[in-house]
Amino acid sequence: MNDADIIKIELYKYLFKYSTSNFIAVPEVSISNNISDMLVTNGNIHNFEIKSKSDSLKRLSQQIATFKKYSNLVTIVAHDKFIKKILSDPQMDGIGIISVNDKNKLTTLREPEYRDIPAPNYLAYFNTSELRETLRGVPQWYKLNFIDAEKKLLELLTEDEVRRLTLFRIKEKYSQEFAKRRSLIKEKKELEALQSRFKQYINVQVTPLTDIPYKVFRDFNY
């Protein structure tokens, strides 16, 4: 494994140890032409950016700007050699910071600050097909492009409902994958645990709004 992969495994172990409630943690998730090293949901959307000893900070400013737009919480997990520079950067205000030493021990230096994000930004976690399937039952739902499907969902849902829907979809899409990764890490099959996606969990069926459990937000009738 390369340095970043080792840190990813250590981050998983860190989350297993310190997260006290149910969560989903998924590596390598695409968000608006950027890749989140780790997407974690636990009532909020939390994206982690990893900077190993062999990385540089060249793209960090642009990456963090993107993650701020699409995350309630953002944390940088960086090697000790970068920490001083990161802490002195005003753009990193409100960003969580976890340091990584040469033995790959993780230490929280600063917790991230929560931020609200607008409803359309939550929908960046859906692809066009998923948005259409969510609207199954709406007249001509299968013909909708991303923009029209997004517009329709924003008409139907409040901002908080969009947030809840997104968290529901992330859990629906990745919960089995996460359980598999967790099991592999426990079995010390760490390289296998970091494969980008597991074939058997790709294209997990999308639950349309009319079938989403009432407890998620409310009933829908078209």
C-alpha positions, 0 to 999 in steps of 0.5 A: 500500500502507498502512504495515502492508503495506509493513512486511509486504513488508519482513518477507518480504524480511528473512526471505528474507535471514536465514532459512537453512533452509526455512520457510513464511511466510503473512500474515493467518492467523486464530488463536483470534479474532485475526489473525496478521500473519505466521505463519512455520513452520521447525520451530516456530510463529512468529507476528509482530505488526506495529505500523506508525507509523499503528497504536496499541498498544491491542490489543497486550496482548490479541494477544500473550496469544493468540499466546503460547498458540498459538506457540512464538515470538512477535515484534513488528515495530513502528515506532520510536515504540513501541519504548520502551513495548514494551521497558518492558512486563513482558508482552513478556518473551520476545517478540522485537522488530524495530524499523522506522524511517521508511525501513522498515528492519528491525532486530532488537533482541531474539530471541524465547524458545522456549516449549512449548505444549500439544498441543490448542493446536496444533490451533487451526491446523486447522478442523473439516473438516481435523481430520475429513479427517485422521482419514479411516478412523476409524469415523464420521470424517465425522460428527465435530465439532471437539471430538470430532475433536480428542479423537480425535487427542489419543488417537492422538498424542503431544504431539510428534506433534501438533506434527509433524502441525500443521507438516506440515499448515501446510506442506501447506496453504500451501507453494504459496501461499508460493512464489507470494508469494515469486515475486511479491515477486521480480518486484516485484508487491508489492501482488499478493503481499499478497492475502489468499488465492490462489483456486487454493490454497484447500482444499488436500487434507488428507492423512489420518494413514494416508497421511502419510509415515513420516518425519513421525512414524510409521505409523498403522493404524486 
